[in-house]
């Protein structure tokens, strides 16, 4: 049975990183690479690059990158052993159990334990819902809300009986470590010793990750007590503002239709699913977050956010605008008629009427304007107030044409000249120097005319894209041409690996680098195009050798300056070399 290193290599040989990442990020072909919007930071212009040739990814914005395992760990929030196990199962690669360092293994074991405990708890809640249907308040509630048996089964809905020790006793009977159950957020320790159930007298909604594992729960009361909804607290496997509810069941429909319908609550999502709308996710009853949008935009080209008709719903819509602008996902807004949420609307009006609302949805920006203009007076003070609220939002748009378009629309709505709005907008614009720097770096890595003037990139690009060039450079003083330590470290590792093994593969160099800056520099060179054609490599090697020779001569002259005898000896040696 293969060990973890051989299993890792077999997975990398079997899996196509573009195909794997393409399940979570919308990628477009760009030359030999694929690019898309980074799922790890906010951006509007794609800087997330995936190389099929190198089987690696790199983001020129946030600098995250690496191989298929690095992506899987970052995207799913997993340790390496968990990522290895996931991908091994996907590609039918066997691994031994003892494949991780001690601390990493502990974290992995803890997460796996918590997930198993959550799965056991979900089964308990499901059994409690199915037992004693007569007089079961949760079953009565779900029947009243018109949820089908299929939906209840698919989403594994359950019931936490109104007992202080229901799940506690059940877990104890099943030999579950109760301290681990505390870490899973299912039970709470008493001050005087012992434990009691966190969820009591509630309909239970298991929250599943994309791998179909239960990471947490949401529980809804069956009376008027508060809080109405109670979620699992933050745990090593559950982060409330990170993962949309129902994405595990909806991502295929979202990708197929190119649109994601975002609602607030569990019942909203389940009601829409029952009526046949599959491309829907929910926010666990919390405010929409940037993390939610980053997950969704990997599957959707557009989002429609459905808000309740009350003031809280409208305010939530207004807060969402800068999030969508920041994340680069086009969005529309729907506010339901008074007295309705998505659940009540679709159950009383039907899906066709709900779809009509979606079709008539206005852009988030237009909705923002409409709401602000109706809330404020039309006098000067009101207009100024609107302007002050919306300019910081517009300043987050990096596209000048987009800013001008929105400024024009704002001008029409509030009656202030467009040039005045654009002038005011300048004072709010974010500093884009970081983006300019990144674009400049990308340009240096991909523009041959520029790169050939830069010693560091010239040499690195040659060695990485044409490994055979190392034979002509390894005994030269080419390292003296390098201007920074990161480039020097990469070249040093390449030469050392070649001397030791007689060859090297650029894809395997990163694991020999112990500095993040150096690894980032290497990835940027690897995903860039080659500066040289195969026919130009020999000439490039000669040019670099000559530059290194001239640099060595220049340094020697500087060292012996003021010593006529030493300088004369140097000149004699040079003449001898030329005559040869």
Phi, psi and omega in degrees: 000132185296148173279181188291329181290315179291326177295319178299314180294322179294320178297317180294329177286326185276317187276144173260114186299327179296318180293319181294308181293328180298344175288339186240343181229134177285114185250145175236144180291133178219092185069228181276347182255176172238142182231158178193180177282132184296131177279358186251352175205165183280131175199155178252328177260127186296124175235004180272115188244133178239126181255118176289322180298316183271347185054052180210165175231157176205135175255122180285351179272294184268353176074007175287148181180178179142204183267191182298327180289321178299319179294313184299320179293315183291316185290319184263358180066043184248164171276169179299314179303321180293318179297317179298317180295315179303307185289327177296320178294321180296321187251017173055047178250129181273144178223158174279161182286324185269084185228010184231158175294161189303305184294320180295321178296322179297315180296318180296316180296320180297313180299316180296321178296315181296321178295321178293319178297317178299321179296320177296318179296319179300320178296319177300313181295321179296318179295321179295328179288322185279337182282148173045061182305323178289129179076007177275109186297327180291317178297319178297320181295313182293325177294319178297325179276005172064031177278134182284161177297326180296316179294317180300319180287315183299320183262008171056042181293153183211192182217130172262106182304155182281067180231153179278336186228029181296296180290330179299311180294321181298314180294322178296318179298329181266019174061033178273134176295114186291335176292325175291325177295329174295315179297332177281351178083014184272326181229164185234132179287142176277152179297323182269007182109152182090186185218161171218161185289138174285317184259121180220131177064041184227148166287135186250133179244101176297141178253119185252145174274182183293345178268004177080014180265146180280115181261340181187187182220154166239138181234133180249133180292160180250010176223204182263011182288164181240151358285148181299314177242140177230126180253159170304136176291175178300130178223172177300343181243357183225125176229111193302317185271014188254325190237124178289142178289135175087358182297328180300329182264343190250347191296328179293317179293323179296315180295319182294318184266346177076009184222143176240127175264122185251122177241177187269313192248168178301310184293328176300312180296313185294323178295317179294320177297320180298327182273000173105006176266105187269336187274053186231143174226164179230162186258020179063026179074010180251174177295147176296135182241164176299326180295321176303311185294322179297322176294316185291321187290349173290342182241333188251146173267344182204151177237146170239118183260125182256118183249151175293163186279349183283175183296324179298321179295317179295318180296323177297322178297318181294323180290339183284334186306306182297332178296313180292322178298316181296319186274351176074025177252116178302138184218149173239162182234140174233125172250124185287159177301157182308137176085003183241146162242173183304323180299305182293324183294311184290331179284333180262324184261336182093161182295319180304321179291324178294318179297327176298320177297318180297319181295330183267006183298140177267162179298154181302325181291315178297320178297318178303312180297313181302316181293317181293321182286333177278336181277337184247152178294161181271007179280181183302315182299320179295318180295317179298321180297316178299315182299316182294329180283326188266337181298317177300330178289315180296331182295342180279351176281124182272341182275118184298321180296321178295317179300317181296319180298312181291325177297321178295318179294320178295320178301315180296323186285320187252357174075030175246136185304142183298322181295330177292317180296315180297323178296316179293327182296329181301326182285345180260347187302137178289153176288116183261016184301325178297319179291321178299318179299317180296317180297321178297321179294317178299321179296320180294329182280341186241351182257105183302323184297326180278316188296327184294349179269351187249114185302315183300305184292323179302311183290314180299314181299318180297312183292321184286318184270343179224073186306334180294341180295341183299328182296330180272350186243343189297330181259009175269178176259039186296336180297338180290345179278347185280142186257347179222165187289328183296313178297319181298320181295319180297313180297321179299316180294319178300311181295318181296317180295322180292317180297323184281321188247349181079003178194172173203154176242124182306326182294338183259006182282325188304323182292346177267000181259133185250019183226130183299319181299321180292318179297320179298315180299317180297315181298322181295324177287322183293321182276351177281164175286157176289137177289326189250144168281167180300328181287339184267352187297313182301316179295321180297318178300316180297319180296318180292319177299319180292319178297321179294321179296316179295322179294320178296319179295315180299317180295322180294318179299319180296322183292325185258010180302131182095359179240088185305321183294315179295322180295321179296319177299320180296316180296321177298319178296319180295318179298320180297319179295318181295317181294333178287000000 
